[in-house]
Amino acid sequence: MSYIPFDKTLKPARARLPAGTCDCHFHIFDKASVYPLAASATYAPTPATEADYQALREAYGIDRAVLVHPSVYGADHASYEVLLAENAGWLRGVAVAYPGSTDTEIERWNRLGTKGTRVNVLFAGGPSLSDIDTIIDKVKPHGWHVQLFADLTKVADLAGHVVDRGVPVVIDHIGHAEPEQLIRSPGFSNLLSLMRDGRAWVKLSAPYRLSVQAPTYPEVRPLVDALMDANPAQAVWGTDWPHPSIHGPMPNDGDLVDLVFDWLPDEASRQAVLVDNPTRLYWSD
């Protein structure tokens, strides 16, 4: 299935992001003839090139970023590896390790700047708990975290299970559920508790996956406030560019940057979430 393309207009934001800002979640979809989609791909992304992303970085002041290997490429990390190798100065990565991923692959990804593995349990057919444990055993020696792409209303205890295995956990996209249900759920309460203890992280990203009330997504704000109240030192921010696999409305990136100043209204919170926290999580080397 094809989805609507991202908006290239780069609407001006109300202010420039602070020096050192890190976009902790973005993808590249380019060179389809060189990097074909996996047979298991559930959507066909519109092209989103490195040049397109560089334009976004320059427009808003994004100095560093974290490339997340997208599901549509499956286990083939060829594009991911090339992008990390060519942009080592400003780029880190989150791979997708599988139970069958080899030690050689994981060691190579680690040398290229990989700091975590994404585990997608949002849809049916995702990895089992046993699979997740196997993946943890493979990546733990490298100090990686596990990034959970999950609806926290459906997997209330999974984040706790991951950290009990001795690796940090990072929750994608604020918990990826309908906001009123999410904020009352045991899964969200567990996340807040883990954040207070400094054992879990959350990505303040992709509010359009939780709400259709663009451009401010007001029902997402209580979730962000609760997360920041729990522990502002455990939150990072990401664009989720180029906003793949959504049916609309397609957000403008200028509006999403403006949300940063709504969600993080003071300089100290922006410095923490945009600069200092990503440094601890992705630039520990």
Order of alpha helices (4+ residues) and beta strands (2+ residues): beta-alpha-beta-alpha-beta-alpha-beta-alpha-beta-alpha-beta-alpha-alpha-beta-alpha-beta-alpha-alpha-alpha
